[in-house]
Amino acid sequence: APADACWTVNVVGIERVVDGDTFVAELAVWPKVIVTEKIRVLGVDTPERSDPGRWWHATAFTKQWLAEAEGIIVTVCRYDSFGRALGKVVSRTKGDLAEAIILAGHGKPYEKGK
């Protein structure tokens, strides 16, 4: 997608974490306008539920990262076939979420969603 088709928004709330690379967030898309969106974190792939131990640890890591991070922004350029917004997730205090998941050993680099 061309750069002008992308948008960057502030995360104002986390509704729930689905797994290590997917969460549901409240996004401030305009003053006084908040939407709820399922975000698929770009650049990383984490274990699925079929691998329950590793899935649990990856999910717990992402929950903690999102709870501790401040100033989270998401940049989205497109949606996937499941209707999830494919987003680069960055925090002012904790950096890039995908990189953090990979460095912690809870996921592997994933380029297909780029």
Secondary structure by P-SEA (a helix, b strand, c coil): cccccbbbbbbccccccccccbbbbbbcccccbbbbbbbcccccccccccaaaaaaaaaaaaaaaaaaccbbbbbbccccccccccccccccccccaaaaaaaacccccccccc
